[in-house]
Amino acid sequence: MQEDRFGKEKLLNSSPASNRSPQTSSRQMPAEGYVFPFEKLEVWQESLALTDYILGVLERLPQNRHIRIVSQMEGAATSVPQNIAEGKGRQYRKEFLQYLSIAQGSLYETVTLNEVFRRRKLFDEEVCIEIRSRAERIDRKLNGLKNSVRGKKDEGSVRG
């Protein structure tokens, strides 16, 4: 066994798919060392956990079926935390707000694809409910963060 940079144990020479389950939580911060500013954001942590959950569910689907829609779901889900992180790294609040809006659009795409998967019976009802519930929490947090960032008086940096 070996610990990864987030303090989770993992088997050496094992594939990432074998260590991931839909119940895995990625909300742990690095045990020690540098923490990037975006890693402190709850909305980033929760969106990363949702992404991990969705990827775990997608890995259980039969291979070579629905490749395009699976790829779209992977892209949409991973885009949410990526855009939050990229926006946090921008210099100006206006840029951060733009990336938060892009992240929210990707979240809405994820919710839409979740509904497609539900209707096509590719995801169990419980999985769809869990994804939607998490997405609703993330959406509220994105709106709150956007309002908070808008409320600041000066056009200073968002980093840090």
Short mmCIF file of the C-alpha atoms (twelve columns), coordinates in Angstrom:
data_MODEL
# 
_entry.id   MODEL 
# 
loop_
_atom_site.group_PDB 
_atom_site.id 
_atom_site.type_symbol 
_atom_site.label_atom_id 
_atom_site.label_alt_id 
_atom_site.label_comp_id 
_atom_site.label_asym_id 
_atom_site.label_seq_id 
_atom_site.Cartn_x 
_atom_site.Cartn_y 
_atom_site.Cartn_z 
_atom_site.pdbx_PDB_model_num 
ATOM 1   C CA . MET A 1   0.000   0.000  0.000   1 
ATOM 2   C CA . GLN A 2   1.039   3.562  -0.659  1 
ATOM 3   C CA . GLU A 3   -0.615  6.865  0.171   1 
ATOM 4   C CA . ASP A 4   -1.421  9.298  -2.598  1 
ATOM 5   C CA . ARG A 5   -0.961  13.065 -2.186  1 
ATOM 6   C CA . PHE A 6   -4.379  13.350 -0.524  1 
ATOM 7   C CA . GLY A 7   -3.519  10.817 2.168   1 
ATOM 8   C CA . LYS A 8   -5.638  8.011  0.721   1 
ATOM 9   C CA . GLU A 9   -4.165  4.535  0.593   1 
ATOM 10  C CA . LYS A 10  -3.877  2.941  -2.824  1 
ATOM 11  C CA . LEU A 11  -2.453  -0.274 -4.170  1 
ATOM 12  C CA . LEU A 12  0.782   -0.051 -6.110  1 
ATOM 13  C CA . ASN A 13  0.444   -0.801 -9.826  1 
ATOM 14  C CA . SER A 14  -3.335  -0.825 -9.666  1 
ATOM 15  C CA . SER A 15  -5.540  1.041  -12.056 1 
ATOM 16  C CA . PRO A 16  -7.355  4.160  -10.796 1 
ATOM 17  C CA . ALA A 17  -10.673 2.560  -11.774 1 
ATOM 18  C CA . SER A 18  -10.194 -0.299 -9.325  1 
ATOM 19  C CA . ASN A 19  -9.812  2.136  -6.417  1 
ATOM 20  C CA . ARG A 20  -12.802 4.318  -7.217  1 
ATOM 21  C CA . SER A 21  -16.364 3.629  -6.243  1 
ATOM 22  C CA . PRO A 22  -19.403 5.864  -6.512  1 
ATOM 23  C CA . GLN A 23  -19.329 6.255  -2.717  1 
ATOM 24  C CA . THR A 24  -15.708 7.523  -2.653  1 
ATOM 25  C CA . SER A 25  -15.423 11.021 -1.249  1 
ATOM 26  C CA . SER A 26  -12.681 13.303 -2.543  1 
ATOM 27  C CA . ARG A 27  -13.243 16.037 0.055   1 
ATOM 28  C CA . GLN A 28  -9.947  15.368 1.806   1 
ATOM 29  C CA . MET A 29  -7.309  18.035 1.555   1 
ATOM 30  C CA . PRO A 30  -3.628  17.207 1.150   1 
ATOM 31  C CA . ALA A 31  -2.172  15.915 4.414   1 
ATOM 32  C CA . GLU A 32  0.752   18.323 4.246   1 
ATOM 33  C CA . GLY A 33  2.417   20.688 1.837   1 
ATOM 34  C CA . TYR A 34  1.116   23.431 -0.374  1 
ATOM 35  C CA . VAL A 35  -2.629  23.905 -0.797  1 
ATOM 36  C CA . PHE A 36  -3.765  25.759 -3.894  1 
ATOM 37  C CA . PRO A 37  -6.281  28.552 -3.237  1 
ATOM 38  C CA . PHE A 38  -9.032  26.805 -5.238  1 
ATOM 39  C CA . GLU A 39  -8.642  23.657 -3.107  1 
ATOM 40  C CA . LYS A 40  -9.982  25.641 -0.145  1 
ATOM 41  C CA . LEU A 41  -13.292 26.335 -1.916  1 
ATOM 42  C CA . GLU A 42  -16.105 24.041 -0.759  1 
ATOM 43  C CA . VAL A 43  -17.757 24.307 -4.170  1 
ATOM 44  C CA . TRP A 44  -14.572 23.003 -5.826  1 
ATOM 45  C CA . GLN A 45  -14.312 20.155 -3.295  1 
ATOM 46  C CA . GLU A 46  -17.941 19.157 -3.797  1 
ATOM 47  C CA . SER A 47  -17.771 19.395 -7.581  1 
ATOM 48  C CA . LEU A 48  -14.644 17.235 -7.589  1 
ATOM 49  C CA . ALA A 49  -16.429 14.677 -5.392  1 
ATOM 50  C CA . LEU A 50  -19.397 14.688 -7.810  1 
ATOM 51  C CA . THR A 51  -17.015 14.193 -10.730 1 
ATOM 52  C CA . ASP A 52  -15.385 11.248 -8.962  1 
ATOM 53  C CA . TYR A 53  -18.814 9.760  -8.211  1 
ATOM 54  C CA . ILE A 54  -19.962 10.104 -11.841 1 
ATOM 55  C CA . LEU A 55  -16.732 8.639  -13.237 1 
ATOM 56  C CA . GLY A 56  -17.145 5.660  -10.901 1 
ATOM 57  C CA . VAL A 57  -20.685 5.076  -12.150 1 
ATOM 58  C CA . LEU A 58  -19.622 5.452  -15.802 1 
ATOM 59  C CA . GLU A 59  -16.857 2.892  -15.328 1 
ATOM 60  C CA . ARG A 60  -19.490 0.284  -14.450 1 
ATOM 61  C CA . LEU A 61  -21.331 0.735  -17.758 1 
ATOM 62  C CA . PRO A 62  -20.733 -1.868 -20.474 1 
ATOM 63  C CA . GLN A 63  -17.716 -1.043 -22.609 1 
ATOM 64  C CA . ASN A 64  -18.145 -0.007 -26.254 1 
ATOM 65  C CA . ARG A 65  -21.749 1.118  -25.726 1 
ATOM 66  C CA . HIS A 66  -22.913 4.698  -25.736 1 
ATOM 67  C CA . ILE A 67  -19.318 5.862  -26.148 1 
ATOM 68  C CA . ARG A 68  -20.257 9.363  -27.321 1 
ATOM 69  C CA . ILE A 69  -22.687 10.147 -24.506 1 
ATOM 70  C CA . VAL A 70  -20.365 8.648  -21.882 1 
ATOM 71  C CA . SER A 71  -17.581 10.867 -23.211 1 
ATOM 72  C CA . GLN A 72  -19.872 13.907 -23.067 1 
ATOM 73  C CA . MET A 73  -20.775 13.137 -19.440 1 
ATOM 74  C CA . GLU A 74  -17.105 12.708 -18.513 1 
ATOM 75  C CA . GLY A 75  -16.271 16.033 -20.141 1 
ATOM 76  C CA . ALA A 76  -19.166 17.946 -18.594 1 
ATOM 77  C CA . ALA A 77  -18.589 16.579 -15.089 1 
ATOM 78  C CA . THR A 78  -14.833 17.179 -15.102 1 
ATOM 79  C CA . SER A 79  -15.280 20.663 -16.528 1 
ATOM 80  C CA . VAL A 80  -17.034 21.948 -13.392 1 
ATOM 81  C CA . PRO A 81  -14.105 21.729 -10.942 1 
ATOM 82  C CA . GLN A 82  -11.613 22.553 -13.702 1 
ATOM 83  C CA . ASN A 83  -13.298 25.870 -14.464 1 
ATOM 84  C CA . ILE A 84  -13.645 26.764 -10.799 1 
ATOM 85  C CA . ALA A 85  -9.921  26.126 -10.369 1 
ATOM 86  C CA . GLU A 86  -8.924  28.000 -13.506 1 
ATOM 87  C CA . GLY A 87  -11.110 30.964 -12.596 1 
ATOM 88  C CA . LYS A 88  -9.646  31.151 -9.092  1 
ATOM 89  C CA . GLY A 89  -6.225  31.439 -10.693 1 
ATOM 90  C CA . ARG A 90  -7.197  34.481 -12.750 1 
ATOM 91  C CA . GLN A 91  -6.142  37.921 -11.672 1 
ATOM 92  C CA . TYR A 92  -9.442  39.822 -11.800 1 
ATOM 93  C CA . ARG A 93  -12.864 39.120 -10.305 1 
ATOM 94  C CA . LYS A 94  -14.579 39.622 -13.657 1 
ATOM 95  C CA . GLU A 95  -12.535 36.733 -15.056 1 
ATOM 96  C CA . PHE A 96  -13.287 34.559 -12.005 1 
ATOM 97  C CA . LEU A 97  -17.017 35.254 -12.455 1 
ATOM 98  C CA . GLN A 98  -16.789 34.258 -16.111 1 
ATOM 99  C CA . TYR A 99  -15.194 30.919 -15.213 1 
ATOM 100 C CA . LEU A 100 -17.767 30.330 -12.461 1 
ATOM 101 C CA . SER A 101 -20.486 30.881 -15.084 1 
ATOM 102 C CA . ILE A 102 -18.791 28.394 -17.396 1 
ATOM 103 C CA . ALA A 103 -18.590 25.908 -14.507 1 
ATOM 104 C CA . GLN A 104 -22.305 26.420 -13.861 1 
ATOM 105 C CA . GLY A 105 -23.075 25.791 -17.538 1 
ATOM 106 C CA . SER A 106 -21.087 22.545 -17.364 1 
ATOM 107 C CA . LEU A 107 -23.021 21.595 -14.230 1 
ATOM 108 C CA . TYR A 108 -26.295 22.146 -16.105 1 
ATOM 109 C CA . GLU A 109 -24.972 20.008 -18.953 1 
ATOM 110 C CA . THR A 110 -24.152 17.282 -16.401 1 
ATOM 111 C CA . VAL A 111 -27.699 17.453 -14.998 1 
ATOM 112 C CA . THR A 112 -29.148 17.234 -18.513 1 
ATOM 113 C CA . LEU A 113 -27.001 14.221 -19.384 1 
ATOM 114 C CA . ASN A 114 -27.978 12.629 -16.065 1 
ATOM 115 C CA . GLU A 115 -31.599 12.901 -17.176 1 
ATOM 116 C CA . VAL A 116 -30.743 11.343 -20.552 1 
ATOM 117 C CA . PHE A 117 -28.995 8.457  -18.764 1 
ATOM 118 C CA . ARG A 118 -32.041 8.060  -16.492 1 
ATOM 119 C CA . ARG A 119 -34.504 7.986  -19.385 1 
ATOM 120 C CA . ARG A 120 -32.373 5.485  -21.291 1 
ATOM 121 C CA . LYS A 121 -32.139 3.403  -18.085 1 
ATOM 122 C CA . LEU A 122 -28.344 3.537  -18.160 1 
ATOM 123 C CA . PHE A 123 -28.236 4.859  -14.571 1 
ATOM 124 C CA . ASP A 124 -30.273 3.479  -11.690 1 
ATOM 125 C CA . GLU A 125 -32.885 5.814  -10.250 1 
ATOM 126 C CA . GLU A 126 -30.919 6.082  -6.973  1 
ATOM 127 C CA . VAL A 127 -27.788 7.154  -8.852  1 
ATOM 128 C CA . CYS A 128 -29.727 9.802  -10.765 1 
ATOM 129 C CA . ILE A 129 -31.241 11.157 -7.562  1 
ATOM 130 C CA . GLU A 130 -27.798 11.302 -5.919  1 
ATOM 131 C CA . ILE A 131 -26.259 13.131 -8.893  1 
ATOM 132 C CA . ARG A 132 -29.128 15.613 -9.040  1 
ATOM 133 C CA . SER A 133 -29.025 16.231 -5.287  1 
ATOM 134 C CA . ARG A 134 -25.287 16.907 -5.327  1 
ATOM 135 C CA . ALA A 135 -25.663 19.105 -8.415  1 
ATOM 136 C CA . GLU A 136 -28.354 21.188 -6.676  1 
ATOM 137 C CA . ARG A 137 -26.011 21.813 -3.712  1 
ATOM 138 C CA . ILE A 138 -23.166 22.753 -6.048  1 
ATOM 139 C CA . ASP A 139 -25.452 25.089 -8.020  1 
ATOM 140 C CA . ARG A 140 -26.483 26.905 -4.832  1 
ATOM 141 C CA . LYS A 141 -22.830 27.210 -3.773  1 
ATOM 142 C CA . LEU A 142 -21.806 28.507 -7.197  1 
ATOM 143 C CA . ASN A 143 -24.551 31.151 -7.002  1 
ATOM 144 C CA . GLY A 144 -23.444 32.092 -3.500  1 
ATOM 145 C CA . LEU A 145 -19.809 32.353 -4.529  1 
ATOM 146 C CA . LYS A 146 -20.710 34.445 -7.573  1 
ATOM 147 C CA . ASN A 147 -22.751 36.798 -5.384  1 
ATOM 148 C CA . SER A 148 -19.917 37.007 -2.871  1 
ATOM 149 C CA . VAL A 149 -17.337 37.790 -5.549  1 
ATOM 150 C CA . ARG A 150 -19.639 40.421 -7.100  1 
ATOM 151 C CA . GLY A 151 -20.126 42.038 -3.691  1 
ATOM 152 C CA . LYS A 152 -16.486 42.987 -3.227  1 
ATOM 153 C CA . LYS A 153 -15.855 46.703 -3.693  1 
ATOM 154 C CA . ASP A 154 -12.472 46.934 -5.390  1 
ATOM 155 C CA . GLU A 155 -11.331 45.224 -8.592  1 
ATOM 156 C CA . GLY A 156 -8.439  43.494 -6.849  1 
ATOM 157 C CA . SER A 157 -7.050  40.031 -7.248  1 
ATOM 158 C CA . VAL A 158 -9.120  36.913 -6.468  1 
ATOM 159 C CA . ARG A 159 -6.086  34.747 -5.758  1 
ATOM 160 C CA . GLY A 160 -5.161  33.789 -2.242  1 
# 
